[in-house]
């Protein structure tokens, strides 16, 4: 089957989608496209792709995929269980060990008795006698108050109090960090536990990347919103310059139940991006243009970046204070990611005049018969397994939606990828019986970009144009 035609003169968009470790695959693809000089006018992203989109839009991708980039580390901890849950689990484990300590003593008695019988039958009665005496002395010391009978219950109570105190402090800190005072409903246990995964580490990486992109044009430091304002200013001042591209970031607003697209669009397309939708409610409720907006709108670019790293259900949404002069009149809404946002990005790109599309995902195609794999055992890996399956289906839907709307739609994706969204330490690949690392996923993205798009599509299109 012939590939769709590609022409550099057409307005082209790159769409990066996926969660967590997807950023490593995006880094390899961006490196390959930059090396080959592929013309990209717009970079759209959701999830982990937003970090790559912001770096690629200002021609700073080398900091993202280079030897000093975040994906070259042997281990990159991210989306770990929340610290309060880890400390609480450790406290419960200590309490369990203390409760079972009398049973351990009884097991030890049985083992010593068996050793005494064996040594006596082997002709070492003195050794058997010494073992028995040693164990008798140990038992007497343990059960002599106040050691085992009185101290152990106190230690168990103390461990449980520490668990409850840890969860309580975490709940209090989470409440203090909220921008809203809205009442939350439900049992107190769920208030204490909250969502299990902690997005602090990937958000810290995103802040450092945003800081690195803006430090050449502004003073160091600043809050994420201040960094977002500086980045939007940098992009708006350089539209049309080599290496600078338009950006669209998509997130989901939990409170309004809408998808929100935050974009920095060239002046020629700003009116089309901000136009009102017919029959679907006001456009300003779900589309925010930051290049032509004020600081209130431009700061939302950083909020969209951080919110896109909040995994739906598994991590708490980001609370975002919307501009007082905007449609929501200063309300505080909760933003997070949603795998199906790639389809929304396809719709937005068609609105701003994109003619050909390059879709990038680390999710391999749907499986065929006799292609089953072992099920994930770890709870976090199980969540990642379900999320990756949803990403595969969402990508296929986006492909189908784009096929009839653009002159060319191209895909870059791996045939096989055992590294799940949360496997930042790498993953075991049972197909090849070896471990796979994130640095290898970067190289795979680089190779796939060449073999699936640059060589068969871009190079072929240039040859045809040369004729």
Protein Blocks (a to p, Z undefined) as FASTA:
>chain_A
ZZddddfkbccddddedehjlmmmmmmmmmmmmmnopacfbdcdehjllmmmmmmmnopm
mmmmmmklmklpfbdcehiacfklmmmmmmmmmmmmmmmmmmmmmmmmmmmmmmmmmmmm
nopaklmmmmmmmmmmmmmmmmmccklmmmmmmmmmmmmmmmmmmmmmmmmmmmmmpmbf
cdceddfklmmnopfbdcklmmmmmmmmmmmmmmmmmceedifklmmmmmmmmmmmmgoi
ahiacdddddddfklopacddddddfklmmmmmpccehiapfklmpccfklmcfklmmmm
mmmmmmmmmcghjaccddddddfklmnnopacdddddfklmmmmmmmmmmnopabdcddd
fbdcdddehiaccddfbfklmmmmmmmmmmmmmmmmmmmmmmmmcfbdcddddfbdfbdf
klmnopadfklopaddfklmmmmmmmmmmmmmmmmmmmmmmmmmmZZ
